[in-house]
Amino acid sequence: SYRCSGPQDLIDDMQLSVNVTLVTPDSCGAIWFRFVNNLEGYVLRVCSGGVALGTHSGSSLMPVGSGSFRHPLSDGMTTRVEIIADGTSMKVAQCDVSDRGCVHRQQLFEASDGTFSAPGVVTLGTFEDVRAAGGQTYKVRFDNVQILTPYEPILPSPSASTSTVTPPAVDVSSPPAAPSSSSP
């Protein structure tokens, strides 16, 4: 996996939406949240067939929930995903591609998990499949990131802050994986 550097704001409950483009074959985008000390937190993997949420601690990845896209994404295709983290409740949806919010929300799954409740950072990157071929470059583009916090289930309160990042689209590439070696 590869995590981009980014803001170090600590966030717990939130509503995050972002456009994700899988640029190269077999690439999976990743959104880490409640990620603490660059070591552990939640990660949502966005792959061609759907999404998978898990707890990520060191090299350990434990599944929390997953959902399939109605139509798999082909290389270069963009989708918008939304994560709502409210206490132990996690909701993940696919939305129409837009510059903010979640238009025409299709909920992919809802899960409950209290492994990580402390505030942590939100980080974007790549998280390729463990069966991925060595020497391959994985590339994902993220744009129009929007984070609302504190998350309000009905309407954002007047005190809610909105962080919208709209720089030119950013391509995220992970370096080629080192070939695995085997001992005799």
VOPAGU-2260 file (C-alpha; in pm, 1 decimal, decimal comma):
REM VOPAGU-2260
SITE   aa  ch    i         X         Y         Z
SITE  SER   A    0       0,0       0,0       0,0
SITE  TYR   A    1      97,5     363,3     -39,4
SITE  ARG   A    2     -35,4     655,3     165,7
SITE  CYS   A    3      -4,1    1013,7      43,3
SITE  SER   A    4     106,2    1283,9     280,5
SITE  GLY   A    5    -169,7    1527,7     362,6
SITE  PRO   A    6    -329,9    1736,8     634,8
SITE  GLN   A    7    -271,5    1613,5     987,4
SITE  ASP   A    8    -607,1    1733,4    1125,2
SITE  LEU   A    9    -750,7    1482,4    1372,5
SITE  ILE   A   10   -1105,9    1382,0    1278,6
SITE  ASP   A   11   -1342,4    1127,0    1433,0
SITE  ASP   A   12   -1707,7    1153,3    1321,1
SITE  MET   A   13   -1731,4    1271,6     962,0
SITE  GLN   A   14   -1898,5    1257,1     624,1
SITE  LEU   A   15   -1638,8    1221,7     347,9
SITE  SER   A   16   -1703,3    1209,2     -26,0
SITE  VAL   A   17   -1444,1    1187,8    -304,2
SITE  ASN   A   18   -1418,7    1108,7    -675,5
SITE  VAL   A   19   -1195,6     804,8    -737,2
SITE  THR   A   20   -1050,7     701,9   -1074,6
SITE  LEU   A   21    -872,4     367,6   -1111,7
SITE  VAL   A   22    -614,7     465,4   -1374,5
SITE  THR   A   23    -421,1     141,5   -1423,0
SITE  PRO   A   24    -538,7    -222,5   -1427,3
SITE  ASP   A   25    -580,8    -397,0   -1091,0
SITE  SER   A   26    -541,3     -68,4    -899,4
SITE  CYS   A   27    -739,9      -7,1    -582,3
SITE  GLY   A   28    -777,6     332,7    -421,7
SITE  ALA   A   29    -766,5     358,6     -44,2
SITE  ILE   A   30    -909,6     602,7     206,2
SITE  TRP   A   31    -768,2     573,2     556,1
SITE  PHE   A   32    -958,3     745,6     837,3
SITE  ARG   A   33    -926,0     762,1    1215,2
SITE  PHE   A   34    -567,9     667,5    1127,5
SITE  VAL   A   35    -341,0     721,8    1427,8
SITE  ASN   A   36      39,2     759,4    1436,2
SITE  ASN   A   37      61,1     637,0    1074,6
SITE  LEU   A   38       8,6     287,7    1218,8
SITE  GLU   A   39    -356,3     195,7    1261,5
SITE  GLY   A   40    -712,9     290,5    1182,5
SITE  TYR   A   41    -980,7     213,4     924,8
SITE  VAL   A   42    -919,3     176,2     551,4
SITE  LEU   A   43   -1177,2     169,6     274,2
SITE  ARG   A   44   -1044,0      -1,0     -39,0
SITE  VAL   A   45   -1210,1     108,2    -364,2
SITE  CYS   A   46   -1153,1    -150,6    -638,6
SITE  SER   A   47   -1317,0    -218,4    -974,5
SITE  GLY   A   48   -1587,6    -444,7    -832,2
SITE  GLY   A   49   -1671,7    -253,0    -516,4
SITE  VAL   A   50   -1548,1    -144,8    -177,1
SITE  ALA   A   51   -1417,1    -316,6     135,8
SITE  LEU   A   52   -1379,3    -159,4     479,7
SITE  GLY   A   53   -1132,9    -299,7     726,9
SITE  THR   A   54    -928,5    -223,8    1033,1
SITE  HIS   A   55    -564,7    -172,4     936,4
SITE  SER   A   56    -296,5    -215,1    1199,5
SITE  GLY   A   57      63,0    -266,9    1087,9
SITE  SER   A   58      44,1    -540,8     825,0
SITE  SER   A   59    -286,6    -676,6     957,5
SITE  LEU   A   60    -612,9    -608,6     772,5
SITE  MET   A   61    -936,0    -733,3     933,6
SITE  PRO   A   62   -1263,1    -705,0     735,6
SITE  VAL   A   63   -1549,3    -493,7     872,6
SITE  GLY   A   64   -1785,8    -470,1     573,8
SITE  SER   A   65   -1800,8    -470,3     195,7
SITE  GLY   A   66   -2029,2    -395,7     -94,8
SITE  SER   A   67   -2034,7    -441,5    -471,9
SITE  PHE   A   68   -2086,2    -176,3    -737,4
SITE  ARG   A   69   -2390,6    -233,7    -955,5
SITE  HIS   A   70   -2160,6    -201,6   -1259,2
SITE  PRO   A   71   -1787,6    -279,4   -1217,5
SITE  LEU   A   72   -1548,4       5,4   -1292,9
SITE  SER   A   73   -1326,1     -24,7   -1596,3
SITE  ASP   A   74    -978,8     131,3   -1610,3
SITE  GLY   A   75   -1000,9     509,1   -1630,3
SITE  MET   A   76   -1360,8     517,4   -1505,9
SITE  THR   A   77   -1446,8     752,5   -1218,3
SITE  THR   A   78   -1691,1     693,4    -936,2
SITE  ARG   A   79   -1771,1     889,9    -620,7
SITE  VAL   A   80   -1776,1     722,3    -282,6
SITE  GLU   A   81   -1903,7     845,2      49,8
SITE  ILE   A   82   -1810,1     735,0     400,5
SITE  ILE   A   83   -2019,4     835,1     699,3
SITE  ALA   A   84   -1845,3     751,9    1027,7
SITE  ASP   A   85   -2066,7     828,6    1327,8
SITE  GLY   A   86   -1943,5     669,7    1649,6
SITE  THR   A   87   -1932,1     295,2    1584,0
SITE  SER   A   88   -2160,7     321,1    1277,7
SITE  MET   A   89   -2000,4     320,5     932,6
SITE  LYS   A   90   -2203,4     370,4     614,2
SITE  VAL   A   91   -2051,5     352,4     268,1
SITE  ALA   A   92   -2227,3     460,9     -50,3
SITE  GLN   A   93   -2159,3     505,4    -420,7
SITE  CYS   A   94   -2274,8     836,6    -568,3
SITE  ASP   A   95   -2286,7    1010,9    -903,2
SITE  VAL   A   96   -1959,2    1182,8    -990,9
SITE  SER   A   97   -1984,3    1543,6    -871,5
SITE  ASP   A   98   -1775,4    1824,3    -730,8
SITE  ARG   A   99   -1926,7    1796,2    -381,5
SITE  GLY   A  100   -2163,1    1593,7    -168,4
SITE  CYS   A  101   -2323,6    1264,3    -261,4
SITE  VAL   A  102   -2583,0    1290,2    -539,1
SITE  HIS   A  103   -2805,6     985,9    -608,1
SITE  ARG   A  104   -2667,5     789,4    -313,3
SITE  GLN   A  105   -2669,2     408,9    -343,3
SITE  GLN   A  106   -2580,3     260,5      -6,7
SITE  LEU   A  107   -2332,1     -24,4     -47,9
SITE  PHE   A  108   -2326,4    -140,6     314,4
SITE  GLU   A  109   -2355,1     -39,4     676,9
SITE  ALA   A  110   -2140,1    -184,9     953,6
SITE  SER   A  111   -2075,7    -132,3    1321,2
SITE  ASP   A  112   -1725,4    -145,8    1465,7
SITE  GLY   A  113   -1568,4      23,2    1767,0
SITE  THR   A  114   -1206,6     -79,8    1718,2
SITE  PHE   A  115   -1090,5     278,0    1650,0
SITE  SER   A  116   -1291,4     553,4    1815,2
SITE  ALA   A  117   -1018,8     811,4    1874,9
SITE  PRO   A  118    -975,9    1092,9    1623,1
SITE  GLY   A  119    -715,9    1032,1    1353,1
SITE  VAL   A  120    -608,1    1165,2    1016,3
SITE  VAL   A  121    -770,9    1106,7     678,2
SITE  THR   A  122    -525,5     989,3     412,1
SITE  LEU   A  123    -565,4     885,6      46,8
SITE  GLY   A  124    -352,9     636,6    -143,8
SITE  THR   A  125    -340,0     295,2    -311,1
SITE  PHE   A  126    -391,5     -46,8    -159,1
SITE  GLU   A  127    -334,8    -322,1    -411,9
SITE  ASP   A  128    -453,2    -677,6    -371,1
SITE  VAL   A  129    -215,1    -906,7    -185,0
SITE  ARG   A  130    -214,2   -1129,7    -495,2
SITE  ALA   A  131    -101,5    -839,8    -715,7
SITE  ALA   A  132     182,0    -899,2    -957,6
SITE  GLY   A  133     527,0    -782,3    -853,9
SITE  GLY   A  134     683,0    -506,2   -1061,8
SITE  GLN   A  135     348,2    -352,1   -1156,5
SITE  THR   A  136     271,4      16,2   -1097,7
SITE  TYR   A  137     -68,0     100,2    -949,3
SITE  LYS   A  138    -219,2     439,1   -1018,9
SITE  VAL   A  139    -533,7     601,1    -876,1
SITE  ARG   A  140    -659,7     959,1    -907,2
SITE  PHE   A  141    -862,7    1137,4    -638,0
SITE  ASP   A  142   -1037,0    1471,6    -680,4
SITE  ASN   A  143   -1306,3    1686,2    -522,6
SITE  VAL   A  144   -1255,6    1561,0    -167,9
SITE  GLN   A  145   -1514,2    1693,1      76,6
SITE  ILE   A  146   -1510,9    1630,3     450,5
SITE  LEU   A  147   -1789,5    1750,3     677,9
SITE  THR   A  148   -1726,2    1742,1    1049,9
SITE  PRO   A  149   -1885,8    1716,3    1293,7
SITE  TYR   A  150   -2121,0    1490,1    1105,7
SITE  GLU   A  151   -2489,0    1570,9    1165,5
SITE  PRO   A  152   -2728,6    1294,6    1050,1
SITE  ILE   A  153   -3005,8    1533,9     937,7
SITE  LEU   A  154   -2849,2    1866,5     837,6
SITE  PRO   A  155   -2501,7    2004,6     900,9
SITE  SER   A  156   -2516,2    2249,7    1189,4
SITE  PRO   A  157   -2410,0    2610,7    1131,3
SITE  SER   A  158   -2093,1    2532,3    1329,4
SITE  ALA   A  159   -1998,5    2241,5    1103,5
SITE  SER   A  160   -1682,6    2299,3     908,8
SITE  THR   A  161   -1640,1    2200,1     548,3
SITE  SER   A  162   -1305,2    2114,5     402,1
SITE  THR   A  163   -1312,7    2093,9      25,8
SITE  VAL   A  164    -991,5    2018,0    -158,6
SITE  THR   A  165   -1015,1    2101,8    -526,3
SITE  PRO   A  166    -662,7    2121,7    -662,5
SITE  PRO   A  167    -597,7    1984,5   -1007,1
SITE  ALA   A  168    -660,5    1611,2   -1008,0
SITE  VAL   A  169    -385,0    1425,4    -827,0
SITE  ASP   A  170    -254,0    1094,8    -950,5
SITE  VAL   A  171    -133,8     857,6    -684,1
SITE  SER   A  172     104,7     586,9    -790,3
SITE  SER   A  173     255,2     319,1    -576,8
SITE  PRO   A  174     605,4     206,7    -660,1
SITE  PRO   A  175     637,4    -132,6    -822,0
SITE  ALA   A  176     620,0    -410,8    -564,1
SITE  ALA   A  177     945,7    -586,2    -495,4
SITE  PRO   A  178     951,1    -937,9    -634,3
SITE  SER   A  179     901,0   -1193,4    -359,6
SITE  SER   A  180    1185,1   -1424,4    -287,5
SITE  SER   A  181    1163,9   -1779,2    -169,1
SITE  SER   A  182    1414,7   -1971,9      35,5
SITE  PRO   A  183    1523,2   -2321,8     -63,1
